[in-house]
Amino acid sequence: MEYPLPQAICLEDLDALSDAERFLCCVALPGRQPGLGLDARGEVRWETGRPLACELWVTADSKLALFRTRGSGEVLVSRAGRRLAAPCEQPVILLDQDLLEVGGRRLRLHLHGECEAGAAPRFFGAEDGGLGGLVRAAAAALAIGTASLVGAAGCQGNAGAKEPGKDRIEVRTKPPDIGPPVRPRPKPDAGAMQPDMRDAPIEVRLQPPQVPARPSPRDAGVPKPPKPPEPAMPPKPPDPPKPPMR
């Protein structure tokens, strides 16, 4: 299974005082790593060490999950007339247009697809309504990804839309186990030791092997003359007869 990618989302503050603070472009990271979350007041937090009411991250099967932390207050998820109080430390799978209620704050969720990397949350839109605001919006969208740029521009247009048959809110009993990205192993060199030899003991020899001397290239392929036979030894003369005993 491939490692999941981050996902670009927008959190729409339904009670925002101005349009400039209405849509917040965010990125949810894969797994329970420090990333996107909401504190007890419903404020969006990014890579913070402060306690969070819930975390927002991507599961192993590329779904966006809300994870209410232990000891936090109530977190509500609403979809198509259904409302669920998020259980503690159990991922709740979110869909586009879900409504999140945390600390009295209402946030509409807009999903915009996968992106390449994480980025800190930034507001979409212009504070002054001029060219400078458009530049800031484009810079924020570029940091988060093209999907966010296209999707955030259409957030207001598709509010209230939903897919038929997907009004059930899914709660998972076990968080997904996402490890670090798997890097491909380098190919071994042609002259590298075979894997089955890496566990072999280190051999120590007490006496080096005797290697015969190689013939000279000048003598290679030249027949040597036959060795002359050794001369025969003359026969040993017989012993002289012993004198008779008296």
SENUBA-382435 format. One line per 10 residues: their letters; for each residue x negated, y negated, z negated of C-alpha. Coordinates in Angstrom, 3 decimals, m for minus. Layout:
A = X,Y,Z | ...
// end
This chain:
MEYPLPQAIC = 0.000,0.000,0.000 | m1.311,m3.434,0.946 | m1.987,m6.034,m1.722 | 0.931,m8.544,m1.812 | 0.430,m12.148,m0.746 | 1.457,m15.271,m2.691 | 4.880,m16.699,m1.902 | 5.792,m20.334,m1.272 | 8.956,m21.473,m3.057 | 10.787,m24.690,m3.910
LEDLDALSDA = 12.462,m25.371,m7.239 | 15.305,m27.853,m6.791 | 16.152,m29.832,m9.917 | 19.941,m30.188,m9.742 | 19.874,m32.935,m12.394 | 16.986,m34.946,m10.943 | 17.255,m38.723,m11.337 | 15.826,m39.383,m7.853 | 15.355,m37.536,m4.589 | 11.589,m37.929,m4.909
ERFLCCVALP = 11.648,m35.618,m7.950 | 14.275,m33.228,m6.651 | 12.247,m30.597,m4.750 | 9.047,m29.195,m6.239 | 6.906,m27.086,m3.878 | 5.256,m24.203,m5.732 | 3.384,m20.940,m5.130 | 4.017,m17.702,m7.027 | 0.927,m15.499,m7.310 | 0.856,m11.670,m7.219
GRQPGLGLDA = 0.926,m9.893,m10.575 | 0.795,m11.231,m14.107 | m2.176,m13.501,m13.611 | m2.206,m17.115,m14.827 | m0.059,m18.988,m12.369 | 3.474,m20.342,m12.119 | 5.910,m20.512,m15.051 | 8.519,m22.513,m16.948 | 8.136,m23.696,m20.523 | 10.838,m23.871,m23.197
RGEVRWETGR = 12.149,m27.196,m21.799 | 12.345,m25.876,m18.244 | 9.297,m27.833,m17.116 | 7.203,m26.215,m14.389 | 3.710,m25.203,m15.541 | 0.728,m24.055,m13.512 | m2.188,m21.986,m14.850 | m1.673,m23.221,m18.369 | m2.616,m21.674,m21.672 | 0.548,m22.984,m23.331
PLACELWVTA = 3.399,m20.615,m24.265 | 5.880,m20.091,m21.436 | 9.563,m19.263,m21.561 | 9.232,m17.236,m18.349 | 6.721,m16.438,m15.665 | 7.312,m16.403,m11.913 | 5.162,m13.976,m9.925 | 5.183,m11.570,m6.981 | 5.671,m7.840,m7.518 | 3.767,m5.022,m5.849
DSKLALFRTR = 6.533,m4.702,m3.229 | 6.407,m8.453,m2.438 | 9.484,m9.484,m4.435 | 9.688,m12.643,m6.519 | 10.201,m11.806,m10.193 | 11.165,m13.796,m13.274 | 9.526,m12.413,m16.417 | 10.801,m13.736,m19.766 | 8.041,m13.641,m22.348 | 8.342,m12.277,m25.862
GSGEVLVSRA = 9.621,m14.780,m28.438 | 10.985,m17.234,m25.871 | 14.492,m18.669,m25.770 | 17.346,m17.794,m23.465 | 16.726,m17.769,m19.720 | 19.775,m17.457,m17.456 | 19.908,m16.315,m13.829 | 23.088,m16.983,m11.820 | 24.042,m15.639,m8.400 | 27.389,m15.712,m6.579
GRRLAAPCEQ = 29.441,m16.115,m9.755 | 27.366,m13.615,m11.747 | 25.237,m14.691,m14.705 | 22.530,m12.684,m16.400 | 20.558,m13.416,m19.556 | 17.066,m12.283,m18.573 | 15.907,m9.454,m20.863 | 12.592,m9.795,m22.636 | 9.529,m8.505,m20.733 | 11.553,m6.937,m17.928
PVILLDQDLL = 11.171,m8.375,m14.417 | 14.332,m9.858,m12.905 | 14.148,m9.835,m9.105 | 15.092,m13.233,m7.677 | 16.636,m14.084,m4.314 | 16.994,m17.268,m2.330 | 19.546,m19.717,m3.809 | 19.469,m18.156,m7.296 | 20.106,m20.621,m10.129 | 17.718,m20.660,m13.094
EVGGRRLRLH = 18.705,m22.248,m16.418 | 15.913,m22.792,m18.931 | 16.006,m25.222,m21.855 | 19.108,m26.949,m20.521 | 17.507,m27.551,m17.114 | 19.086,m26.218,m13.900 | 16.771,m25.215,m11.058 | 17.898,m23.910,m7.675 | 15.438,m21.477,m6.104 | 14.468,m21.698,m2.420
LHGECEAGAA = 12.243,m18.964,m0.956 | 10.047,m19.918,2.001 | 7.924,m16.817,2.613 | 4.353,m15.698,2.184 | 1.314,m17.980,2.173 | m2.427,m17.436,2.096 | m3.438,m18.906,m1.277 | m2.166,m20.527,m4.439 | m1.808,m24.263,m4.998 | m0.667,m26.514,m7.821
PRFFGAEDGG = 3.002,m27.616,m7.659 | 3.722,m30.867,m5.784 | 6.891,m32.786,m5.111 | 8.249,m32.711,m1.587 | 9.325,m36.102,m0.293 | 8.262,m39.703,m0.596 | 8.319,m41.810,m3.729 | 8.443,m45.044,m1.745 | 10.224,m43.686,1.320 | 7.436,m44.977,3.564
LGGLVRAAAA = 4.603,m43.535,5.568 | 2.450,m42.979,2.480 | 5.069,m40.695,1.027 | 5.244,m38.666,4.222 | 1.478,m38.246,4.170 | 1.598,m37.051,0.572 | 4.381,m34.608,1.436 | 2.422,m33.259,4.385 | m0.699,m32.855,2.246 | 1.252,m30.961,m0.392
ALAIGTASLV = 2.820,m28.701,2.208 | m0.552,m28.072,3.817 | m2.016,m26.992,0.470 | 0.866,m24.620,m0.171 | 1.348,m23.320,3.366 | 3.226,m23.876,6.569 | 6.151,m21.816,5.306 | 6.692,m24.334,2.527 | 6.589,m27.285,4.910 | 9.282,m25.857,7.161
GAAGCQGNAG = 11.360,m24.418,4.336 | 11.326,m27.415,2.020 | 12.585,m29.653,4.804 | 15.634,m27.409,5.077 | 16.268,m26.814,1.374 | 19.035,m29.340,1.169 | 20.687,m28.046,4.311 | 21.055,m24.437,3.184 | 22.102,m25.061,m0.420 | 24.805,m22.662,m1.444
AKEPGKDRIE = 24.060,m20.154,1.323 | 23.826,m16.508,0.410 | 23.454,m13.160,2.088 | 26.462,m10.850,1.898 | 26.127,m7.786,m0.292 | 23.208,m9.160,m2.317 | 25.000,m10.698,m5.271 | 23.832,m8.024,m7.730 | 20.991,m9.207,m9.954 | 18.275,m6.554,m10.159
VRTKPPDIGP = 16.438,m5.938,m13.422 | 13.449,m3.594,m13.476 | 12.573,m1.634,m16.582 | 8.820,m1.549,m15.942 | 6.618,m4.338,m14.624 | 4.657,m3.434,m11.490 | 1.051,m2.462,m11.888 | m0.931,m4.615,m9.481 | m4.663,m4.156,m9.579 | m7.301,m6.324,m7.991
PVRPRPKPDA = m7.481,m6.410,m4.214 | m9.070,m3.291,m2.812 | m12.160,m4.102,m0.786 | m13.190,m1.666,1.965 | m16.231,0.382,1.158 | m19.292,m0.321,3.319 | m20.224,2.361,5.803 | m23.333,4.339,4.780 | m26.501,3.961,6.811 | m27.492,6.700,9.192
GAMQPDMRDA = m30.531,7.558,7.098 | m28.787,7.259,3.767 | m28.584,10.194,1.398 | m25.503,12.342,1.791 | m22.879,11.960,m0.965 | m23.241,15.577,m2.079 | m26.954,14.999,m2.791 | m26.485,12.064,m5.132 | m25.737,14.306,m8.088 | m28.727,16.600,m7.455
PIEVRLQPPQ = m31.424,16.676,m10.165 | m34.709,14.849,m9.616 | m37.293,17.422,m8.555 | m40.791,17.330,m10.009 | m43.421,19.695,m8.581 | m46.495,20.666,m10.587 | m48.607,21.481,m7.510 | m48.220,19.819,m4.116 | m47.579,22.196,m1.215 | m50.557,23.323,0.876
VPARPSPRDA = m50.158,21.976,4.381 | m52.376,23.587,7.077 | m54.581,21.237,9.067 | m53.181,20.178,12.408 | m55.332,21.037,15.463 | m57.032,18.207,17.258 | m55.185,16.933,20.345 | m58.273,17.770,22.402 | m57.996,21.395,21.393 | m54.255,21.580,21.866
GVPKPPKPPE = m53.383,23.963,24.719 | m57.064,24.956,25.413 | m57.737,28.694,24.830 | m60.700,29.389,22.615 | m63.355,31.895,23.725 | m63.157,35.283,22.049 | m65.340,35.723,19.009 | m68.318,38.004,19.763 | m68.336,41.294,17.855 | m70.695,41.548,14.962
PAMPPKPPDP = m73.821,43.743,15.616 | m73.639,47.291,14.303 | m75.787,48.084,11.305 | m78.439,50.887,11.799 | m77.724,54.116,9.915 | m79.341,54.502,6.519 | m82.269,56.982,6.571 | m81.852,60.126,4.418 | m83.529,60.279,1.046 | m86.888,62.200,0.908
PKPPMR = m86.715,65.731,m0.575 | m87.547,66.013,m4.247 | m90.663,68.069,m5.239 | m90.000,71.521,m6.729 | m90.032,71.732,m10.495 | m92.681,73.887,m12.228
// end
